[in-house]
Amino acid sequence: MNKSTKPSVKKMSSKGGSARKSYSRKHPAVKSSQKAESKTATAGKPVLKSAFKSASRPARTAKKLPAKSQSEAARPWTAAEVYEAFSRFRKANPEPKGELEHLNPYTLLVAVVLSAQATDAGVNKATRALFAVADTPQKMLALGEERLRDYIKTIGLYRTKAKNVIALSQKLIADFDGEVPRTRAGIESLPGAGRKTANVVLNMAFSEHTMAVDTHVFRVGNRTGLAPGKTPLDVELGLERVIPSEFMLHAHHWLILHGRYTCLARSPRCEVCLINDLCRWPEKTV
């Protein structure tokens, strides 16, 4: 009984549908009524339709640079150009200095750890008073974490940094006889110290030919085309490959100072740049 009723329902539905189509074709009044209903149903949806069209448009592509600019940006620096650039830096500033104030390798280490996501000026303002009372790991432990926080509370993330300074001081005493280690691995084993911290300390405290890549060096390496890279390590290794050994002791400082005061992130001062004729940046203003 069930099997026999199902087909009849489909046929009725099919016939009914075809009958309605046939009826609407034969009767213009019905057809115009259906059109009116369709217009009424869609009349209130112009915004949706517009939004859909807007969403379906392809995203705008970045303005293409002229072929000449693109090829210039992609052209690697020659050894002669690199030598010329660092010769100019050396002539302009023969003995560049880091801007973090410190008294010895330990206070330099602490200052670099505190400088993460902070300005050198802000760190110096806090550490002048701190280093007057705690310039060794032993004195820092005697000061204690709570009092240390009071000295550095103007620095971002000061609670975490205070914990790290106390912990690294303890480790220096326990594992390194209270002295800052002279190896990358040793420095990187300390709480709060990473590769950049190790490079800064090795270079500034122990005159090692290391390249610390901060946000300024990363920008200069990529923008100028001197050592392009997707990560700080890429830029670090690229700079070490191309910079002659005679410049490596101060190269880190020259590049930091260049990025901080000339090759600015938002409005680079191309007109006063010492290497604007060598720079590969296609958007330079000179």
C-alpha positions as CSV (number, residue, x, y, z in Angstrom):
1,M,0.0,0.0,0.0
2,N,2.8,2.4,0.9
3,K,4.7,1.6,-2.3
4,S,1.7,2.4,-4.4
5,T,1.0,5.7,-2.8
6,K,4.5,7.3,-3.1
7,P,4.6,7.5,-6.9
8,S,1.2,9.0,-7.1
9,V,2.3,11.8,-4.7
10,K,5.3,12.6,-6.9
11,K,3.2,12.6,-10.0
12,M,0.6,14.9,-8.4
13,S,3.4,17.2,-7.4
14,S,4.9,17.1,-10.8
15,K,1.7,17.7,-12.5
16,G,0.8,20.4,-10.1
17,G,4.1,22.1,-10.8
18,S,3.7,21.9,-14.6
19,A,0.1,23.0,-14.3
20,R,1.1,26.1,-12.4
21,K,3.8,26.9,-15.0
22,S,1.3,26.4,-17.8
23,Y,-1.3,28.5,-16.0
24,S,1.1,31.4,-15.5
25,R,2.2,31.3,-19.1
26,K,-1.4,31.4,-20.3
27,H,-2.5,34.1,-17.8
28,P,-0.5,37.3,-18.0
29,A,-2.1,38.7,-14.8
30,V,-0.6,35.9,-12.8
31,K,2.8,36.4,-14.5
32,S,2.9,40.1,-13.7
33,S,1.9,39.4,-10.1
34,Q,4.8,37.0,-9.7
35,K,7.2,39.6,-11.0
36,A,5.8,42.2,-8.6
37,E,6.3,39.8,-5.7
38,S,9.9,39.2,-6.8
39,K,10.7,42.9,-7.0
40,T,9.1,43.5,-3.6
41,A,11.2,40.6,-2.0
42,T,14.4,42.0,-3.3
43,A,13.7,45.7,-3.0
44,G,14.9,45.8,0.6
45,K,18.3,44.2,-0.2
46,P,20.4,46.7,-2.1
47,V,23.0,46.9,0.7
48,L,23.5,43.2,0.8
49,K,23.9,43.1,-3.0
50,S,26.4,45.9,-2.9
51,A,28.3,44.3,-0.1
52,F,28.5,41.0,-2.0
53,K,29.8,42.7,-5.0
54,S,32.4,44.6,-3.0
55,A,33.5,41.4,-1.2
56,S,33.8,39.6,-4.5
57,R,36.2,42.2,-6.0
58,P,39.9,41.1,-6.0
59,A,42.1,42.7,-3.3
60,R,44.1,45.7,-4.4
61,T,47.6,44.8,-5.3
62,A,50.6,46.9,-4.2
63,K,51.9,49.4,-6.6
64,K,54.5,47.8,-8.8
65,L,57.9,49.4,-8.9
66,P,59.5,50.2,-12.2
67,A,61.6,47.3,-13.6
68,K,64.7,49.3,-13.1
69,S,64.0,49.9,-9.4
70,Q,63.2,46.3,-8.8
71,S,66.4,45.1,-10.4
72,E,68.4,47.7,-8.4
73,A,66.8,46.5,-5.1
74,A,67.6,42.9,-5.9
75,R,71.2,43.6,-6.9
76,P,73.6,42.4,-4.0
77,W,76.2,44.8,-2.7
78,T,79.7,44.3,-4.0
79,A,82.6,43.8,-1.7
80,A,83.9,47.2,-2.7
81,E,80.6,48.9,-1.9
82,V,80.4,47.3,1.6
83,Y,84.0,48.4,2.3
84,E,83.2,51.9,1.1
85,A,80.0,52.1,3.3
86,F,81.9,51.1,6.5
87,S,84.8,53.3,5.7
88,R,82.4,56.2,5.7
89,F,80.9,55.1,9.0
90,R,84.4,54.8,10.5
91,K,85.4,58.3,9.2
92,A,82.3,59.9,10.6
93,N,82.5,58.1,14.0
94,P,85.8,56.3,14.6
95,E,84.9,55.1,18.1
96,P,81.2,54.5,18.4
97,K,79.8,53.7,21.8
98,G,76.7,51.9,23.0
99,E,74.2,54.1,24.7
100,L,73.4,51.7,27.6
101,E,75.3,53.1,30.7
102,H,77.2,50.5,32.7
103,L,80.2,50.1,35.0
104,N,81.5,46.6,34.3
105,P,80.5,43.4,32.4
106,Y,77.9,42.5,35.0
107,T,76.1,45.8,34.9
108,L,76.2,45.7,31.1
109,L,74.6,42.3,31.2
110,V,71.9,43.6,33.6
111,A,71.3,46.7,31.5
112,V,70.9,44.7,28.3
113,V,68.4,42.3,30.0
114,L,66.4,45.3,31.2
115,S,66.4,46.9,27.8
116,A,64.2,44.3,26.2
117,Q,61.1,46.2,24.8
118,A,62.4,49.4,26.4
119,T,64.5,52.3,25.3
120,D,68.1,52.8,26.3
121,A,67.3,56.2,27.8
122,G,64.5,54.7,29.9
123,V,66.9,51.9,31.2
124,N,69.7,54.4,31.9
125,K,67.3,56.6,34.0
126,A,66.5,53.6,36.2
127,T,70.0,52.0,36.4
128,R,72.0,55.0,37.4
129,A,70.6,54.8,41.0
130,L,70.5,50.9,40.9
131,F,74.1,50.4,39.9
132,A,75.3,52.9,42.6
133,V,74.1,50.3,45.2
134,A,74.4,47.0,43.3
135,D,77.1,46.6,40.7
136,T,78.0,42.9,41.4
137,P,75.9,39.7,41.6
138,Q,76.5,39.5,45.3
139,K,75.2,43.1,46.0
140,M,72.2,42.5,43.7
141,L,71.2,39.4,45.8
142,A,71.7,41.5,49.0
143,L,69.4,44.1,47.6
144,G,66.7,41.5,46.9
145,E,63.9,41.3,44.3
146,E,61.4,43.5,46.1
147,R,63.8,46.5,46.4
148,L,65.1,45.8,42.9
149,R,61.6,46.3,41.6
150,D,61.4,49.7,43.2
151,Y,64.5,50.8,41.2
152,I,63.3,49.5,37.9
153,K,59.5,50.0,38.1
154,T,59.6,52.7,35.3
155,I,60.7,50.0,32.9
156,G,58.2,47.8,31.0
157,L,57.8,44.3,32.3
158,Y,59.8,45.2,35.4
159,R,58.4,42.4,37.6
160,T,59.5,39.7,35.2
161,K,62.8,41.4,34.6
162,A,63.5,41.7,38.4
163,K,63.0,38.0,38.7
164,N,65.4,37.4,35.9
165,V,68.1,39.7,37.3
166,I,68.0,38.0,40.6
167,A,68.0,34.5,39.0
168,L,70.9,35.3,36.7
169,S,72.9,36.8,39.6
170,Q,72.4,33.5,41.5
171,K,73.5,31.5,38.5
172,L,76.6,33.6,38.0
173,I,77.6,33.0,41.6
174,A,76.8,29.3,41.5
175,D,78.2,28.4,38.1
176,F,80.6,31.1,37.0
177,D,82.3,32.3,40.3
178,G,80.4,35.5,40.1
179,E,81.8,36.5,36.7
180,V,80.1,37.1,33.4
181,P,81.0,34.2,31.1
182,R,83.0,35.0,28.0
183,T,81.1,32.5,25.8
184,R,77.8,32.7,23.9
185,A,76.6,29.5,25.4
186,G,77.5,30.6,28.9
187,I,75.6,33.9,28.6
188,E,72.6,32.4,26.9
189,S,72.3,29.9,29.8
190,L,71.4,32.8,32.1
191,P,67.8,33.7,32.8
192,G,66.5,36.5,30.6
193,A,69.5,36.4,28.3
194,G,69.2,35.4,24.7
195,R,71.3,35.5,21.5
196,K,71.1,39.3,21.1
197,T,72.1,39.8,24.8
198,A,75.0,37.5,24.4
199,N,76.2,39.3,21.2
200,V,76.0,42.7,22.9
201,V,77.9,41.6,26.0
202,L,80.6,39.7,24.0
203,N,81.1,42.7,21.7
204,M,81.1,45.5,24.3
205,A,82.6,43.8,27.3
206,F,85.0,41.4,25.7
207,S,85.7,43.0,22.2
208,E,84.4,40.0,20.3
209,H,83.4,40.4,16.6
210,T,79.7,39.7,17.1
211,M,76.7,41.2,15.5
212,A,73.7,42.0,17.7
213,V,70.6,42.5,15.6
214,D,68.0,44.6,17.2
215,T,65.0,46.3,15.5
216,H,67.3,49.0,14.0
217,V,69.9,46.7,12.6
218,F,67.2,44.4,11.2
219,R,65.6,47.4,9.4
220,V,68.9,48.7,8.0
221,G,70.0,45.3,6.8
222,N,66.8,44.7,4.9
223,R,66.0,48.2,3.7
224,T,69.5,48.9,2.3
225,G,69.8,45.4,0.8
226,L,73.1,45.0,2.7
227,A,71.9,41.8,4.4
228,P,68.3,41.0,3.7
229,G,66.6,38.3,5.8
230,K,63.3,37.2,7.3
231,T,64.6,36.7,10.8
232,P,67.2,38.5,13.0
233,L,69.4,35.5,12.7
234,D,69.3,35.6,8.9
235,V,70.3,39.3,9.0
236,E,73.0,38.6,11.6
237,L,74.7,35.8,9.6
238,G,74.3,37.9,6.4
239,L,76.1,40.9,7.9
240,E,78.9,38.7,9.3
241,R,79.4,37.2,5.8
242,V,79.7,40.6,4.0
243,I,81.4,43.0,6.5
244,P,85.2,42.9,6.4
245,S,86.9,41.8,9.7
246,E,88.5,45.2,10.2
247,F,85.1,46.8,10.7
248,M,83.4,44.1,12.8
249,L,84.4,45.4,16.3
250,H,82.3,48.5,15.7
251,A,79.9,47.5,12.9
252,H,77.1,46.6,15.3
253,H,77.2,50.1,16.8
254,W,77.4,51.9,13.5
255,L,74.4,50.1,12.2
256,I,72.4,50.6,15.4
257,L,73.1,54.3,15.4
258,H,72.4,54.6,11.7
259,G,69.0,53.0,12.1
260,R,68.2,55.0,15.3
261,Y,69.0,58.4,14.0
262,T,69.1,58.3,10.2
263,C,67.4,55.3,8.6
264,L,64.3,55.8,10.7
265,A,61.3,53.4,10.5
266,R,58.6,56.0,9.5
267,S,60.5,58.9,7.9
268,P,64.0,57.9,6.9
269,R,66.4,60.8,6.5
270,C,67.8,59.9,3.2
271,E,69.0,63.4,2.5
272,V,71.6,63.1,5.2
273,C,72.4,59.4,4.9
274,L,76.1,58.7,4.5
275,I,75.4,55.7,2.2
276,N,72.4,57.0,0.2
277,D,74.2,56.4,-3.1
278,L,74.9,52.8,-2.2
279,C,71.5,52.0,-0.6
280,R,69.3,49.6,-2.7
281,W,66.0,50.8,-1.2
282,P,63.8,51.7,-4.2
283,E,61.8,54.3,-2.2
284,K,64.7,56.4,-1.0
285,T,64.1,60.1,-1.5
286,V,67.4,61.1,-3.0
